[in-house]
Amino acid sequence: MFNVRIERECGCFKRSGMPTIKAFDNKDDALVEANDWAEDMNETFCRKHNFSVVEEGNDLIIKMGMN
Ligand SMILES: [Zn+2]
């Protein structure tokens, strides 16, 4: 099982109603989703934060940084 997880929730994330974790059977699907998800947040959130994908074992963590 491969998880895509949100590391930290900013205000926009909480307001978005998005889940904080999504599980996948294979790593390719998880990687595609993680990149799409981060891109979506970069485009639709406040733009004060930026989101990037980092691999940690079987998990893909979406990290939050400040722009
Ligand atoms: Zn934000």
N, CA, C, O and the ligand as a Tripos MOL2 file, in Angstrom:
@<TRIPOS>MOLECULE
protein
  269   267    68     0     0
PROTEIN
NO_CHARGES

@<TRIPOS>ATOM
      1 N           0.8350   -1.2100    0.0000 N.3       1 MET1
      2 CA          0.0000    0.0000    0.0000 C.3       1 MET1
      3 C           0.8670    1.2560    0.0000 C.2       1 MET1
      4 O           1.8200    1.3710    0.7700 O.2       1 MET1
      5 N           0.5220    2.1740   -0.8610 N.am      2 PHE2
      6 CA          1.2780    3.4240   -0.9370 C.3       2 PHE2
      7 C           0.3490    4.5870   -0.5850 C.2       2 PHE2
      8 O          -0.7480    4.7160   -1.1280 O.2       2 PHE2
      9 N           0.8050    5.4030    0.3110 N.am      3 ASN3
     10 CA         -0.0220    6.5300    0.7510 C.3       3 ASN3
     11 C           0.5110    7.8540    0.2330 C.2       3 ASN3
     12 O           1.7200    8.0780    0.1600 O.2       3 ASN3
     13 N          -0.4190    8.7200   -0.1230 N.am      4 VAL4
     14 CA         -0.0700   10.1160   -0.3740 C.3       4 VAL4
     15 C          -0.6150   10.8870    0.8240 C.2       4 VAL4
     16 O          -1.8140   10.8600    1.1000 O.2       4 VAL4
     17 N           0.2790   11.5710    1.5280 N.am      5 ARG5
     18 CA         -0.1270   12.2550    2.7640 C.3       5 ARG5
     19 C           0.1980   13.7460    2.7050 C.2       5 ARG5
     20 O           1.1730   14.1710    2.0840 O.2       5 ARG5
     21 N          -0.6420   14.5130    3.3650 N.am      6 ILE6
     22 CA         -0.3930   15.9420    3.5200 C.3       6 ILE6
     23 C           0.3870   16.1390    4.8110 C.2       6 ILE6
     24 O          -0.0480   15.6940    5.8730 O.2       6 ILE6
     25 N           1.5290   16.7980    4.7300 N.am      7 GLU7
     26 CA          2.3580   16.9590    5.9190 C.3       7 GLU7
     27 C           1.7790   17.9800    6.8920 C.2       7 GLU7
     28 O           1.6650   17.7210    8.0900 O.2       7 GLU7
     29 N           1.4230   19.1230    6.3660 N.am      8 ARG8
     30 CA          0.8640   20.1760    7.2260 C.3       8 ARG8
     31 C          -0.3310   20.7940    6.5220 C.2       8 ARG8
     32 O          -0.3320   20.9680    5.3040 O.2       8 ARG8
     33 N          -1.3470   21.1210    7.3070 N.am      9 GLU9
     34 CA         -2.5530   21.7100    6.7280 C.3       9 GLU9
     35 C          -2.5760   23.2060    6.9780 C.2       9 GLU9
     36 O          -2.6650   23.6450    8.1250 O.2       9 GLU9
     37 N          -2.4970   23.9780    5.9350 N.am     10 CYS10
     38 CA         -2.6570   25.4200    6.1050 C.3      10 CYS10
     39 C          -4.1560   25.7340    6.1030 C.2      10 CYS10
     40 O          -4.9740   24.8410    5.8810 O.2      10 CYS10
     41 N          -4.5150   26.9800    6.3450 N.am     11 GLY11
     42 CA         -5.9190   27.3680    6.4030 C.3      11 GLY11
     43 C          -6.6710   27.0150    5.1390 C.2      11 GLY11
     44 O          -7.8010   26.5290    5.1970 O.2      11 GLY11
     45 N          -6.0460   27.2580    3.9880 N.am     12 CYS12
     46 CA         -6.7240   26.9590    2.7160 C.3      12 CYS12
     47 C          -6.9930   25.4760    2.5920 C.2      12 CYS12
     48 O          -8.0280   25.0650    2.0680 O.2      12 CYS12
     49 N          -6.0600   24.6750    3.0740 N.am     13 PHE13
     50 CA         -6.2680   23.2300    2.9980 C.3      13 PHE13
     51 C          -7.4820   22.8340    3.8160 C.2      13 PHE13
     52 O          -8.3260   22.0680    3.3510 O.2      13 PHE13
     53 N          -7.5740   23.3480    5.0240 N.am     14 LYS14
     54 CA         -8.7110   23.0120    5.8950 C.3      14 LYS14
     55 C         -10.0180   23.4380    5.2480 C.2      14 LYS14
     56 O         -11.0060   22.7040    5.2870 O.2      14 LYS14
     57 N         -10.0230   24.6260    4.6510 N.am     15 ARG15
     58 CA        -11.2560   25.1220    4.0060 C.3      15 ARG15
     59 C         -11.6180   24.3110    2.7630 C.2      15 ARG15
     60 O         -12.7860   24.2570    2.3770 O.2      15 ARG15
     61 N         -10.6350   23.6870    2.1430 N.am     16 SER16
     62 CA        -10.8820   22.9650    0.8910 C.3      16 SER16
     63 C         -11.6860   21.6870    1.1000 C.2      16 SER16
     64 O         -12.3140   21.1900    0.1650 O.2      16 SER16
     65 N         -11.6710   21.1520    2.3190 N.am     17 GLY17
     66 CA        -12.3640   19.8890    2.5890 C.3      17 GLY17
     67 C         -11.6910   18.6800    1.9610 C.2      17 GLY17
     68 O         -12.2980   17.6110    1.8870 O.2      17 GLY17
     69 N         -10.4490   18.8240    1.5070 N.am     18 MET18
     70 CA         -9.7210   17.6960    0.9220 C.3      18 MET18
     71 C          -9.3640   16.6830    2.0130 C.2      18 MET18
     72 O          -9.2210   17.0440    3.1810 O.2      18 MET18
     73 N          -9.2210   15.4220    1.6240 N.am     19 PRO19
     74 CA         -8.7340   14.4280    2.5910 C.3      19 PRO19
     75 C          -7.2600   14.6790    2.8890 C.2      19 PRO19
     76 O          -6.5720   15.3060    2.0830 O.2      19 PRO19
     77 N          -6.7620   14.2050    4.0260 N.am     20 THR20
     78 CA         -5.3500   14.4030    4.3550 C.3      20 THR20
     79 C          -4.5050   13.2250    3.8990 C.2      20 THR20
     80 O          -3.2760   13.2900    3.9300 O.2      20 THR20
     81 N          -5.1520   12.1560    3.4780 N.am     21 ILE21
     82 CA         -4.4140   10.9820    3.0300 C.3      21 ILE21
     83 C          -5.2170   10.2430    1.9570 C.2      21 ILE21
     84 O          -6.4430   10.1620    2.0220 O.2      21 ILE21
     85 N          -4.4960    9.7080    0.9730 N.am     22 LYS22
     86 CA         -5.1280    8.8610   -0.0420 C.3      22 LYS22
     87 C          -4.2400    7.6360   -0.2140 C.2      22 LYS22
     88 O          -3.0150    7.7560   -0.2490 O.2      22 LYS22
     89 N          -4.8460    6.4660   -0.3210 N.am     23 ALA23
     90 CA         -4.0900    5.2100   -0.4120 C.3      23 ALA23
     91 C          -4.1950    4.6090   -1.8100 C.2      23 ALA23
     92 O          -5.2460    4.6660   -2.4490 O.2      23 ALA23
     93 N          -3.0880    4.0310   -2.2730 N.am     24 PHE24
     94 CA         -3.0350    3.4290   -3.6120 C.3      24 PHE24
     95 C          -2.3770    2.0680   -3.5570 C.2      24 PHE24
     96 O          -1.5510    1.7970   -2.6840 O.2      24 PHE24
     97 N          -2.7530    1.2020   -4.5070 N.am     25 ASP25
     98 CA         -2.1800   -0.1440   -4.5680 C.3      25 ASP25
     99 C          -0.7970   -0.1640   -5.1790 C.2      25 ASP25
    100 O           0.0080   -1.0410   -4.8660 O.2      25 ASP25
    101 N          -0.5080    0.8000   -6.0550 N.am     26 ASN26
    102 CA          0.8250    0.7870   -6.6460 C.3      26 ASN26
    103 C           1.4380    2.1830   -6.6470 C.2      26 ASN26
    104 O           0.7500    3.2030   -6.5920 O.2      26 ASN26
    105 N           2.7550    2.1750   -6.7120 N.am     27 LYS27
    106 CA          3.4950    3.4060   -6.5240 C.3      27 LYS27
    107 C           3.3160    4.3970   -7.6730 C.2      27 LYS27
    108 O           3.3060    5.6100   -7.4620 O.2      27 LYS27
    109 N           3.1730    3.8690   -8.8930 N.am     28 ASP28
    110 CA          2.9980    4.7720  -10.0390 C.3      28 ASP28
    111 C           1.7510    5.6230   -9.8880 C.2      28 ASP28
    112 O           1.7800    6.8320  -10.1130 O.2      28 ASP28
    113 N           0.6430    4.9750   -9.5000 N.am     29 ASP29
    114 CA         -0.6030    5.7210   -9.3010 C.3      29 ASP29
    115 C          -0.4400    6.7550   -8.1930 C.2      29 ASP29
    116 O          -0.9050    7.8890   -8.3080 O.2      29 ASP29
    117 N           0.2260    6.3460   -7.1220 N.am     30 ALA30
    118 CA          0.4160    7.2540   -5.9880 C.3      30 ALA30
    119 C           1.2510    8.4680   -6.4110 C.2      30 ALA30
    120 O           0.9670    9.5990   -6.0170 O.2      30 ALA30
    121 N           2.2760    8.2140   -7.2130 N.am     31 LEU31
    122 CA          3.1580    9.2930   -7.6540 C.3      31 LEU31
    123 C           2.4270   10.2750   -8.5730 C.2      31 LEU31
    124 O           2.5680   11.4900   -8.4350 O.2      31 LEU31
    125 N           1.6550    9.7400   -9.4990 N.am     32 VAL32
    126 CA          0.8750   10.5910  -10.4070 C.3      32 VAL32
    127 C          -0.1030   11.4500   -9.5990 C.2      32 VAL32
    128 O          -0.2200   12.6570   -9.8130 O.2      32 VAL32
    129 N          -0.8020   10.7910   -8.6630 N.am     33 GLU33
    130 CA         -1.7770   11.5330   -7.8650 C.3      33 GLU33
    131 C          -1.0910   12.5860   -6.9890 C.2      33 GLU33
    132 O          -1.5870   13.7060   -6.8610 O.2      33 GLU33
    133 N           0.0370   12.2320   -6.3910 N.am     34 ALA34
    134 CA          0.7370   13.1770   -5.5170 C.3      34 ALA34
    135 C           1.1310   14.4370   -6.2960 C.2      34 ALA34
    136 O           0.9700   15.5550   -5.8060 O.2      34 ALA34
    137 N           1.6460   14.2440   -7.5070 N.am     35 ASN35
    138 CA          2.0690   15.4000   -8.3070 C.3      35 ASN35
    139 C           0.8740   16.2420   -8.7600 C.2      35 ASN35
    140 O           0.9290   17.4710   -8.7400 O.2      35 ASN35
    141 N          -0.2040   15.5690   -9.1670 N.am     36 ASP36
    142 CA         -1.4250   16.2850   -9.5600 C.3      36 ASP36
    143 C          -1.9920   17.0800   -8.3910 C.2      36 ASP36
    144 O          -2.4190   18.2260   -8.5340 O.2      36 ASP36
    145 N          -1.9790   16.4340   -7.2340 N.am     37 TRP37
    146 CA         -2.5780   17.0130   -6.0370 C.3      37 TRP37
    147 C          -1.7880   18.2650   -5.6210 C.2      37 TRP37
    148 O          -2.3670   19.3130   -5.3340 O.2      37 TRP37
    149 N          -0.4720   18.1340   -5.5970 N.am     38 ALA38
    150 CA          0.3750   19.2720   -5.2230 C.3      38 ALA38
    151 C           0.1810   20.4290   -6.2150 C.2      38 ALA38
    152 O           0.1070   21.5920   -5.8210 O.2      38 ALA38
    153 N           0.1020   20.0880   -7.4990 N.am     39 GLU39
    154 CA         -0.0740   21.1060   -8.5260 C.3      39 GLU39
    155 C          -1.4140   21.8260   -8.3540 C.2      39 GLU39
    156 O          -1.5080   23.0470   -8.4760 O.2      39 GLU39
    157 N          -2.4320   21.0390   -8.0690 N.am     40 ASP40
    158 CA         -3.7730   21.5810   -7.8430 C.3      40 ASP40
    159 C          -3.7480   22.5720   -6.6740 C.2      40 ASP40
    160 O          -4.3110   23.6620   -6.7760 O.2      40 ASP40
    161 N          -3.1060   22.2040   -5.5780 N.am     41 MET41
    162 CA         -3.0420   23.0770   -4.4090 C.3      41 MET41
    163 C          -2.2200   24.3310   -4.7200 C.2      41 MET41
    164 O          -2.5540   25.4280   -4.2730 O.2      41 MET41
    165 N          -1.1520   24.1580   -5.4870 N.am     42 ASN42
    166 CA         -0.3400   25.3210   -5.8650 C.3      42 ASN42
    167 C          -1.1490   26.3170   -6.6930 C.2      42 ASN42
    168 O          -0.9490   27.5280   -6.5980 O.2      42 ASN42
    169 N          -2.0640   25.7900   -7.5060 N.am     43 GLU43
    170 CA         -2.8310   26.6580   -8.3980 C.3      43 GLU43
    171 C          -4.0620   27.2490   -7.7460 C.2      43 GLU43
    172 O          -4.4720   28.3560   -8.0960 O.2      43 GLU43
    173 N          -4.6680   26.5310   -6.7980 N.am     44 THR44
    174 CA         -5.9710   26.9780   -6.2870 C.3      44 THR44
    175 C          -5.9220   27.5710   -4.8850 C.2      44 THR44
    176 O          -6.8730   28.2340   -4.4710 O.2      44 THR44
    177 N          -4.8470   27.3520   -4.1480 N.am     45 PHE45
    178 CA         -4.7810   27.8870   -2.7880 C.3      45 PHE45
    179 C          -4.2810   29.3310   -2.7920 C.2      45 PHE45
    180 O          -4.1940   29.9670   -3.8420 O.2      45 PHE45
    181 N          -3.9550   29.8370   -1.5980 N.am     46 CYS46
    182 CA         -3.6610   31.2590   -1.4180 C.3      46 CYS46
    183 C          -2.3850   31.7310   -2.1290 C.2      46 CYS46
    184 O          -2.1870   32.9320   -2.3120 O.2      46 CYS46
    185 N          -1.5360   30.8040   -2.5230 N.am     47 ARG47
    186 CA         -0.2530   31.1090   -3.1560 C.3      47 ARG47
    187 C           0.7920   31.6780   -2.1830 C.2      47 ARG47
    188 O           1.8860   32.0620   -2.5980 O.2      47 ARG47
    189 N           0.4550   31.7290   -0.9130 N.am     48 LYS48
    190 CA          1.4740   32.0760    0.0820 C.3      48 LYS48
    191 C           2.2970   30.8400    0.4030 C.2      48 LYS48
    192 O           3.4370   30.9250    0.8600 O.2      48 LYS48
    193 N           1.6910   29.6980    0.1510 N.am     49 HIS49
    194 CA          2.3690   28.4340    0.4050 C.3      49 HIS49
    195 C           2.6510   27.7450   -0.9160 C.2      49 HIS49
    196 O           1.9470   27.9490   -1.9060 O.2      49 HIS49
    197 N           3.7010   26.9210   -0.9150 N.am     50 ASN50
    198 CA          3.8980   26.0830   -2.0960 C.3      50 ASN50
    199 C           4.0310   24.6380   -1.6460 C.2      50 ASN50
    200 O           4.5040   24.3580   -0.5450 O.2      50 ASN50
    201 N           3.6140   23.7370   -2.5010 N.am     51 PHE51
    202 CA          3.5270   22.3310   -2.1450 C.3      51 PHE51
    203 C           4.4040   21.5140   -3.0730 C.2      51 PHE51
    204 O           4.3910   21.6940   -4.2910 O.2      51 PHE51
    205 N           5.1720   20.6070   -2.4680 N.am     52 SER52
    206 CA          6.0430   19.7550   -3.2680 C.3      52 SER52
    207 C           6.0090   18.3290   -2.7160 C.2      52 SER52
    208 O           5.6990   18.1030   -1.5460 O.2      52 SER52
    209 N           6.3330   17.3840   -3.5810 N.am     53 VAL53
    210 CA          6.2180   15.9690   -3.2280 C.3      53 VAL53
    211 C           7.5830   15.4090   -2.8330 C.2      53 VAL53
    212 O           8.5760   15.5930   -3.5370 O.2      53 VAL53
    213 N           7.6090   14.7270   -1.7010 N.am     54 VAL54
    214 CA          8.8350   14.0920   -1.2200 C.3      54 VAL54
    215 C           8.5290   12.6280   -0.9160 C.2      54 VAL54
    216 O           7.4950   12.3080   -0.3290 O.2      54 VAL54
    217 N           9.4430   11.7420   -1.3220 N.am     55 GLU55
    218 CA          9.2550   10.3200   -1.0690 C.3      55 GLU55
    219 C           9.8220    9.9300    0.2730 C.2      55 GLU55
    220 O          10.9520   10.2920    0.6020 O.2      55 GLU55
    221 N           9.0450    9.1890    1.0580 N.am     56 GLU56
    222 CA          9.5510    8.6480    2.3240 C.3      56 GLU56
    223 C           9.1310    7.1900    2.4220 C.2      56 GLU56
    224 O           8.0200    6.8900    2.8580 O.2      56 GLU56
    225 N          10.0070    6.2910    2.0220 N.am     57 GLY57
    226 CA          9.6520    4.8670    2.0060 C.3      57 GLY57
    227 C           8.4990    4.6220    1.0580 C.2      57 GLY57
    228 O           8.5740    4.9730   -0.1190 O.2      57 GLY57
    229 N           7.4240    4.0180    1.5630 N.am     58 ASN58
    230 CA          6.2580    3.7420    0.7360 C.3      58 ASN58
    231 C           5.3000    4.9250    0.6600 C.2      58 ASN58
    232 O           4.2710    4.8530   -0.0120 O.2      58 ASN58
    233 N           5.6290    5.9880    1.3340 N.am     59 ASP59
    234 CA          4.7310    7.1400    1.3520 C.3      59 ASP59
    235 C           5.2530    8.2750    0.4920 C.2      59 ASP59
    236 O           6.4600    8.4590    0.3300 O.2      59 ASP59
    237 N           4.3150    9.0260   -0.0500 N.am     60 LEU60
    238 CA          4.6590   10.2580   -0.7410 C.3      60 LEU60
    239 C           4.0610   11.3840    0.0850 C.2      60 LEU60
    240 O           2.8460   11.4670    0.2620 O.2      60 LEU60
    241 N           4.9240   12.2380    0.5800 N.am     61 ILE61
    242 CA          4.4890   13.3040    1.4710 C.3      61 ILE61
    243 C           4.4140   14.6020    0.6640 C.2      61 ILE61
    244 O           5.3390   14.9380   -0.0750 O.2      61 ILE61
    245 N           3.3180   15.3150    0.8130 N.am     62 ILE62
    246 CA          3.2190   16.6300    0.2050 C.3      62 ILE62
    247 C           3.6130   17.6540    1.2580 C.2      62 ILE62
    248 O           2.8950   17.8870    2.2300 O.2      62 ILE62
    249 N           4.7720   18.2570    1.0380 N.am     63 LYS63
    250 CA          5.3120   19.2040    1.9980 C.3      63 LYS63
    251 C           4.8680   20.6060    1.6620 C.2      63 LYS63
    252 O           4.6570   20.9520    0.5000 O.2      63 LYS63
    253 N           4.7310   21.4010    2.6960 N.am     64 MET64
    254 CA          4.3180   22.7850    2.5130 C.3      64 MET64
    255 C           5.4830   23.7200    2.8090 C.2      64 MET64
    256 O           6.1410   23.6060    3.8430 O.2      64 MET64
    257 N           5.7250   24.6420    1.8910 N.am     65 GLY65
    258 CA          6.7400   25.6600    2.1280 C.3      65 GLY65
    259 C           6.1100   27.0300    1.9610 C.2      65 GLY65
    260 O           4.9590   27.1430    1.5400 O.2      65 GLY65
    261 N           6.8630   28.0730    2.2910 N.am     66 MET66
    262 CA          6.3670   29.4370    2.1130 C.3      66 MET66
    263 C           6.9070   30.0030    0.8090 C.2      66 MET66
    264 O           8.0860   29.8420    0.4930 O.2      66 MET66
    265 N           6.0470   30.6620    0.0610 N.am     67 ASN67
    266 CA          6.5090   31.3300   -1.1550 C.3      67 ASN67
    267 C           7.2160   32.6410   -0.8110 C.2      67 ASN67
    268 O           7.6770   33.3480   -1.7080 O.2      67 ASN67
    269 ZN         -2.4210   28.7040    2.3400 Zn       68 ZN68
@<TRIPOS>BOND
     1     1     2 1
     2     2     3 1
     3     3     4 2
     4     3     5 am
     5     5     6 1
     6     6     7 1
     7     7     8 2
     8     7     9 am
     9     9    10 1
    10    10    11 1
    11    11    12 2
    12    11    13 am
    13    13    14 1
    14    14    15 1
    15    15    16 2
    16    15    17 am
    17    17    18 1
    18    18    19 1
    19    19    20 2
    20    19    21 am
    21    21    22 1
    22    22    23 1
    23    23    24 2
    24    23    25 am
    25    25    26 1
    26    26    27 1
    27    27    28 2
    28    27    29 am
    29    29    30 1
    30    30    31 1
    31    31    32 2
    32    31    33 am
    33    33    34 1
    34    34    35 1
    35    35    36 2
    36    35    37 am
    37    37    38 1
    38    38    39 1
    39    39    40 2
    40    39    41 am
    41    41    42 1
    42    42    43 1
    43    43    44 2
    44    43    45 am
    45    45    46 1
    46    46    47 1
    47    47    48 2
    48    47    49 am
    49    49    50 1
    50    50    51 1
    51    51    52 2
    52    51    53 am
    53    53    54 1
    54    54    55 1
    55    55    56 2
    56    55    57 am
    57    57    58 1
    58    58    59 1
    59    59    60 2
    60    59    61 am
    61    61    62 1
    62    62    63 1
    63    63    64 2
    64    63    65 am
    65    65    66 1
    66    66    67 1
    67    67    68 2
    68    67    69 am
    69    69    70 1
    70    70    71 1
    71    71    72 2
    72    71    73 am
    73    73    74 1
    74    74    75 1
    75    75    76 2
    76    75    77 am
    77    77    78 1
    78    78    79 1
    79    79    80 2
    80    79    81 am
    81    81    82 1
    82    82    83 1
    83    83    84 2
    84    83    85 am
    85    85    86 1
    86    86    87 1
    87    87    88 2
    88    87    89 am
    89    89    90 1
    90    90    91 1
    91    91    92 2
    92    91    93 am
    93    93    94 1
    94    94    95 1
    95    95    96 2
    96    95    97 am
    97    97    98 1
    98    98    99 1
    99    99   100 2
   100    99   101 am
   101   101   102 1
   102   102   103 1
   103   103   104 2
   104   103   105 am
   105   105   106 1
   106   106   107 1
   107   107   108 2
   108   107   109 am
   109   109   110 1
   110   110   111 1
   111   111   112 2
   112   111   113 am
   113   113   114 1
   114   114   115 1
   115   115   116 2
   116   115   117 am
   117   117   118 1
   118   118   119 1
   119   119   120 2
   120   119   121 am
   121   121   122 1
   122   122   123 1
   123   123   124 2
   124   123   125 am
   125   125   126 1
   126   126   127 1
   127   127   128 2
   128   127   129 am
   129   129   130 1
   130   130   131 1
   131   131   132 2
   132   131   133 am
   133   133   134 1
   134   134   135 1
   135   135   136 2
   136   135   137 am
   137   137   138 1
   138   138   139 1
   139   139   140 2
   140   139   141 am
   141   141   142 1
   142   142   143 1
   143   143   144 2
   144   143   145 am
   145   145   146 1
   146   146   147 1
   147   147   148 2
   148   147   149 am
   149   149   150 1
   150   150   151 1
   151   151   152 2
   152   151   153 am
   153   153   154 1
   154   154   155 1
   155   155   156 2
   156   155   157 am
   157   157   158 1
   158   158   159 1
   159   159   160 2
   160   159   161 am
   161   161   162 1
   162   162   163 1
   163   163   164 2
   164   163   165 am
   165   165   166 1
   166   166   167 1
   167   167   168 2
   168   167   169 am
   169   169   170 1
   170   170   171 1
   171   171   172 2
   172   171   173 am
   173   173   174 1
   174   174   175 1
   175   175   176 2
   176   175   177 am
   177   177   178 1
   178   178   179 1
   179   179   180 2
   180   179   181 am
   181   181   182 1
   182   182   183 1
   183   183   184 2
   184   183   185 am
   185   185   186 1
   186   186   187 1
   187   187   188 2
   188   187   189 am
   189   189   190 1
   190   190   191 1
   191   191   192 2
   192   191   193 am
   193   193   194 1
   194   194   195 1
   195   195   196 2
   196   195   197 am
   197   197   198 1
   198   198   199 1
   199   199   200 2
   200   199   201 am
   201   201   202 1
   202   202   203 1
   203   203   204 2
   204   203   205 am
   205   205   206 1
   206   206   207 1
   207   207   208 2
   208   207   209 am
   209   209   210 1
   210   210   211 1
   211   211   212 2
   212   211   213 am
   213   213   214 1
   214   214   215 1
   215   215   216 2
   216   215   217 am
   217   217   218 1
   218   218   219 1
   219   219   220 2
   220   219   221 am
   221   221   222 1
   222   222   223 1
   223   223   224 2
   224   223   225 am
   225   225   226 1
   226   226   227 1
   227   227   228 2
   228   227   229 am
   229   229   230 1
   230   230   231 1
   231   231   232 2
   232   231   233 am
   233   233   234 1
   234   234   235 1
   235   235   236 2
   236   235   237 am
   237   237   238 1
   238   238   239 1
   239   239   240 2
   240   239   241 am
   241   241   242 1
   242   242   243 1
   243   243   244 2
   244   243   245 am
   245   245   246 1
   246   246   247 1
   247   247   248 2
   248   247   249 am
   249   249   250 1
   250   250   251 1
   251   251   252 2
   252   251   253 am
   253   253   254 1
   254   254   255 1
   255   255   256 2
   256   255   257 am
   257   257   258 1
   258   258   259 1
   259   259   260 2
   260   259   261 am
   261   261   262 1
   262   262   263 1
   263   263   264 2
   264   263   265 am
   265   265   266 1
   266   266   267 1
   267   267   268 2
@<TRIPOS>SUBSTRUCTURE
     1 MET1         2 RESIDUE 1 A MET
     2 PHE2         6 RESIDUE 1 A PHE
     3 ASN3        10 RESIDUE 1 A ASN
     4 VAL4        14 RESIDUE 1 A VAL
     5 ARG5        18 RESIDUE 1 A ARG
     6 ILE6        22 RESIDUE 1 A ILE
     7 GLU7        26 RESIDUE 1 A GLU
     8 ARG8        30 RESIDUE 1 A ARG
     9 GLU9        34 RESIDUE 1 A GLU
    10 CYS10       38 RESIDUE 1 A CYS
    11 GLY11       42 RESIDUE 1 A GLY
    12 CYS12       46 RESIDUE 1 A CYS
    13 PHE13       50 RESIDUE 1 A PHE
    14 LYS14       54 RESIDUE 1 A LYS
    15 ARG15       58 RESIDUE 1 A ARG
    16 SER16       62 RESIDUE 1 A SER
    17 GLY17       66 RESIDUE 1 A GLY
    18 MET18       70 RESIDUE 1 A MET
    19 PRO19       74 RESIDUE 1 A PRO
    20 THR20       78 RESIDUE 1 A THR
    21 ILE21       82 RESIDUE 1 A ILE
    22 LYS22       86 RESIDUE 1 A LYS
    23 ALA23       90 RESIDUE 1 A ALA
    24 PHE24       94 RESIDUE 1 A PHE
    25 ASP25       98 RESIDUE 1 A ASP
    26 ASN26      102 RESIDUE 1 A ASN
    27 LYS27      106 RESIDUE 1 A LYS
    28 ASP28      110 RESIDUE 1 A ASP
    29 ASP29      114 RESIDUE 1 A ASP
    30 ALA30      118 RESIDUE 1 A ALA
    31 LEU31      122 RESIDUE 1 A LEU
    32 VAL32      126 RESIDUE 1 A VAL
    33 GLU33      130 RESIDUE 1 A GLU
    34 ALA34      134 RESIDUE 1 A ALA
    35 ASN35      138 RESIDUE 1 A ASN
    36 ASP36      142 RESIDUE 1 A ASP
    37 TRP37      146 RESIDUE 1 A TRP
    38 ALA38      150 RESIDUE 1 A ALA
    39 GLU39      154 RESIDUE 1 A GLU
    40 ASP40      158 RESIDUE 1 A ASP
    41 MET41      162 RESIDUE 1 A MET
    42 ASN42      166 RESIDUE 1 A ASN
    43 GLU43      170 RESIDUE 1 A GLU
    44 THR44      174 RESIDUE 1 A THR
    45 PHE45      178 RESIDUE 1 A PHE
    46 CYS46      182 RESIDUE 1 A CYS
    47 ARG47      186 RESIDUE 1 A ARG
    48 LYS48      190 RESIDUE 1 A LYS
    49 HIS49      194 RESIDUE 1 A HIS
    50 ASN50      198 RESIDUE 1 A ASN
    51 PHE51      202 RESIDUE 1 A PHE
    52 SER52      206 RESIDUE 1 A SER
    53 VAL53      210 RESIDUE 1 A VAL
    54 VAL54      214 RESIDUE 1 A VAL
    55 GLU55      218 RESIDUE 1 A GLU
    56 GLU56      222 RESIDUE 1 A GLU
    57 GLY57      226 RESIDUE 1 A GLY
    58 ASN58      230 RESIDUE 1 A ASN
    59 ASP59      234 RESIDUE 1 A ASP
    60 LEU60      238 RESIDUE 1 A LEU
    61 ILE61      242 RESIDUE 1 A ILE
    62 ILE62      246 RESIDUE 1 A ILE
    63 LYS63      250 RESIDUE 1 A LYS
    64 MET64      254 RESIDUE 1 A MET
    65 GLY65      258 RESIDUE 1 A GLY
    66 MET66      262 RESIDUE 1 A MET
    67 ASN67      266 RESIDUE 1 A ASN
    68 ZN68       269 GROUP 0 **** ****
